[in-house]
Amino acid sequence: MPRYEYRCRACGDTFEVQRPMSEANANAACPAGHDDTVKLLSTVAVGGGNAGGAQPRPSGGGCCGGACGC
């Protein structure tokens, strides 16, 4: 189940709520009970199976490795 990060505008606390994706846009009260919260945008890093951490560079020409046909 995904976790969503929120910040309380009243006290400044940042907290997470675990809920189904179907409830992703529902409001969440902060742990102190304030209702004036805002959902934060989270960044997610998804890596490949490369154990060394380095990502292979695409070969070919163009602005994006030739995949767009430019």
Contacts in CASP RR format, 6 or more apart in sequence:
PFRMAT RR
TARGET T0000
AUTHOR 0000-0000-0000
METHOD contacts of the structure
MODEL  1
MPRYEYRCRACGDTFEVQRPMSEANANAACPAGHDDTVKLLSTVAVGGGN
AGGAQPRPSGGGCCGGACGC
1 18 0 8 1.000
1 19 0 8 1.000
1 20 0 8 1.000
2 18 0 8 1.000
2 19 0 8 1.000
2 20 0 8 1.000
2 21 0 8 1.000
2 24 0 8 1.000
3 16 0 8 1.000
3 17 0 8 1.000
3 18 0 8 1.000
4 16 0 8 1.000
4 17 0 8 1.000
4 18 0 8 1.000
4 19 0 8 1.000
4 24 0 8 1.000
4 28 0 8 1.000
4 39 0 8 1.000
4 42 0 8 1.000
5 14 0 8 1.000
5 15 0 8 1.000
5 16 0 8 1.000
5 39 0 8 1.000
5 40 0 8 1.000
5 42 0 8 1.000
6 14 0 8 1.000
6 15 0 8 1.000
6 16 0 8 1.000
6 17 0 8 1.000
6 28 0 8 1.000
6 30 0 8 1.000
6 37 0 8 1.000
6 38 0 8 1.000
6 39 0 8 1.000
6 40 0 8 1.000
7 13 0 8 1.000
7 14 0 8 1.000
7 15 0 8 1.000
7 37 0 8 1.000
7 38 0 8 1.000
7 40 0 8 1.000
8 14 0 8 1.000
8 15 0 8 1.000
8 30 0 8 1.000
8 32 0 8 1.000
8 34 0 8 1.000
8 36 0 8 1.000
8 37 0 8 1.000
9 34 0 8 1.000
9 36 0 8 1.000
9 37 0 8 1.000
9 38 0 8 1.000
10 30 0 8 1.000
10 32 0 8 1.000
10 34 0 8 1.000
10 36 0 8 1.000
11 30 0 8 1.000
11 32 0 8 1.000
11 34 0 8 1.000
13 30 0 8 1.000
13 31 0 8 1.000
13 32 0 8 1.000
14 40 0 8 1.000
15 28 0 8 1.000
15 30 0 8 1.000
15 31 0 8 1.000
17 28 0 8 1.000
19 26 0 8 1.000
25 39 0 8 1.000
27 35 0 8 1.000
27 37 0 8 1.000
28 37 0 8 1.000
28 39 0 8 1.000
29 35 0 8 1.000
29 37 0 8 1.000
30 37 0 8 1.000
47 53 0 8 1.000
47 55 0 8 1.000
48 55 0 8 1.000
50 56 0 8 1.000
58 64 0 8 1.000
58 65 0 8 1.000
58 66 0 8 1.000
58 67 0 8 1.000
59 65 0 8 1.000
60 66 0 8 1.000
62 68 0 8 1.000
62 69 0 8 1.000
62 70 0 8 1.000
63 70 0 8 1.000
64 70 0 8 1.000
END
